[in-house]
Amino acid sequence: ALKALDIGPGHQVMTVGHTFVSTTEAIVNVGATPVFVDIDEFYHLDVNKMELTDTLKAILFVDLYGQTPDIDKILNFAKQFNLKVIEDAAQSFGSEYKGKKIGSVSDLTCFSFNPVKNLGAMGDAGAVTGKKEYIDKVKMYRDHGRKTKFEYDSVGYNARIDNIQAVVMQT
């Protein structure tokens, strides 16, 4: 998701430390720097403590325990400073925010289907939802960076859900 939003070296990403290591790991793996914000009484990003930095390019917030932070405040802050917004919804699959399904409110939303999550596969799996302009890039990166069968645009990953996990998720 970060790579699809062109986040990389020299950029900062606002997030929280109260999360699984993979949140920070994703930021560091694209060459960006995490900027940690305190959590509120519900263990979410404290929207009242968000501050702009010179190289801040995105906010990666985390939904915990099936709940979300104040997404409206996050989106307003992001809009004001032209920042991208990524939601880590590994624990909020099926939840809603003010009548909108989680996965439809941020630029990109990442879901985990790890067996211990709300909707689990038999092994590791996941999905990204969001705005079409970014999803097209996500699809390219997840399949080795290719646009077509023999045309590679960028260095990507082999991050497609395997057939067995897809069948488990379907049932």
C-alpha positions in Angstrom: 0.0 0.0 0.0 2.8 2.4 0.9 4.6 1.7 -2.3 1.4 2.1 -4.4 1.1 5.6 -2.8 4.7 6.5 -3.8 5.9 6.6 -0.2 9.6 5.9 0.1 13.0 7.2 1.1 13.0 10.7 2.5 9.3 10.5 3.5 7.8 10.2 6.9 4.6 8.3 7.8 2.6 9.1 10.9 1.5 6.0 12.9 1.2 4.5 16.4 3.6 2.3 18.3 0.8 0.4 19.9 0.5 -2.1 17.1 2.0 -5.3 15.7 5.6 -4.8 14.4 4.4 -5.2 10.8 2.9 -1.7 10.8 6.3 -0.1 11.4 8.1 -2.8 9.4 6.1 -1.8 6.3 7.1 1.8 6.6 10.8 1.0 7.1 10.8 -1.5 4.3 9.8 1.2 1.7 12.6 3.4 3.0 10.4 5.8 4.9 10.6 6.9 8.5 7.8 6.3 11.0 6.7 9.2 13.1 4.9 7.9 16.2 1.9 9.6 17.7 0.6 8.8 21.2 -2.6 6.7 21.6 -5.9 7.8 23.1 -7.8 6.0 25.9 -9.1 3.5 23.3 -5.6 2.6 22.1 -6.0 4.4 18.8 -4.0 7.1 17.2 -4.8 10.2 19.3 -6.1 12.6 16.6 -5.6 15.6 19.0 -1.8 15.0 18.9 -1.2 14.8 15.2 1.4 17.3 14.0 2.7 18.1 10.5 6.4 17.6 9.8 8.4 18.8 6.8 8.5 15.4 5.0 5.3 13.8 6.3 3.6 12.2 3.3 1.0 9.7 4.8 -0.9 8.6 7.9 -1.1 4.9 8.6 -3.6 4.4 11.4 -4.5 1.1 13.0 -8.0 -0.1 14.0 -7.9 -2.2 17.2 -10.3 -4.5 18.8 -12.9 -4.0 16.0 -13.0 -0.3 16.5 -11.6 2.7 14.7 -10.2 6.1 15.7 -11.9 9.3 14.7 -11.4 8.8 10.9 -13.1 12.1 10.0 -10.4 14.0 12.0 -7.7 12.0 10.3 -9.1 12.5 6.8 -9.6 16.3 7.5 -6.0 16.6 8.7 -4.7 14.6 5.7 -6.8 16.7 3.2 -5.5 20.0 4.8 -1.9 19.0 4.2 -2.3 16.8 1.1 -1.4 13.5 2.9 -2.3 10.0 1.9 -4.2 7.8 4.3 -3.8 4.1 4.9 -5.9 2.1 7.3 -4.6 -1.0 8.9 -7.9 -2.9 9.4 -6.5 -6.3 10.3 -8.8 -6.3 13.4 -11.8 -4.6 12.0 -13.0 -6.7 9.1 -16.8 -6.2 8.8 -16.9 -3.1 10.9 -18.4 0.2 9.9 -17.5 3.9 10.5 -20.6 6.2 10.5 -22.5 3.8 8.2 -19.6 3.2 5.8 -17.9 -0.1 5.6 -14.3 -0.2 6.7 -12.3 -0.5 3.5 -14.1 2.3 1.8 -13.1 5.4 3.7 -9.3 5.7 3.3 -7.0 6.0 0.2 -6.1 2.3 0.9 -7.1 -0.2 3.5 -5.1 -3.3 4.4 -6.8 -6.4 5.8 -5.1 -9.5 7.2 -6.6 -12.9 7.0 -4.1 -14.5 9.4 -5.7 -17.3 11.3 -5.9 -15.3 14.5 -7.8 -12.3 12.8 -11.5 -11.7 12.7 -11.7 -13.4 9.3 -9.0 -15.9 9.1 -7.6 -18.2 6.5 -5.7 -21.4 7.2 -2.4 -19.5 6.7 -1.2 -16.0 5.9 -3.3 -14.0 3.5 -4.6 -10.5 3.1 -6.3 -8.0 0.9 -6.0 -4.3 0.0 -9.0 -2.1 -0.9 -9.3 1.5 -1.9 -9.3 4.0 -4.6 -9.0 2.5 -8.1 -6.0 4.6 -9.1 -4.1 3.1 -6.2 -5.5 -0.4 -6.4 -4.2 -0.7 -9.9 -0.7 -0.1 -8.6 -1.3 -2.5 -5.7 -2.3 -5.2 -8.1 0.8 -4.6 -10.2 3.2 -4.7 -7.2 1.6 -7.9 -5.7 2.3 -9.8 -8.9 6.0 -9.2 -9.4 5.5 -5.6 -10.6 4.0 -6.7 -13.9 1.4 -4.8 -16.0 0.7 -7.7 -18.4 2.0 -11.3 -18.6 5.3 -10.3 -20.0 5.6 -6.5 -19.2 7.2 -5.6 -15.9 7.0 -2.0 -14.8 8.6 -2.1 -11.4 10.2 -4.4 -8.9 7.3 -6.0 -7.0 6.5 -9.0 -4.8 5.0 -12.4 -5.0 2.1 -11.4 -2.7 -0.9 -13.0 -4.3 -3.3 -15.1 -2.2 -2.8 -18.7 -3.0 -5.7 -20.9 -4.2 -6.1 -22.9 -1.0 -6.4 -19.7 1.1 -8.9 -18.2 -1.4 -11.1 -21.4 -1.2 -10.9 -21.3 2.7 -11.9 -17.5 2.6 -14.7 -18.3 0.2 -16.4 -20.9 2.4 
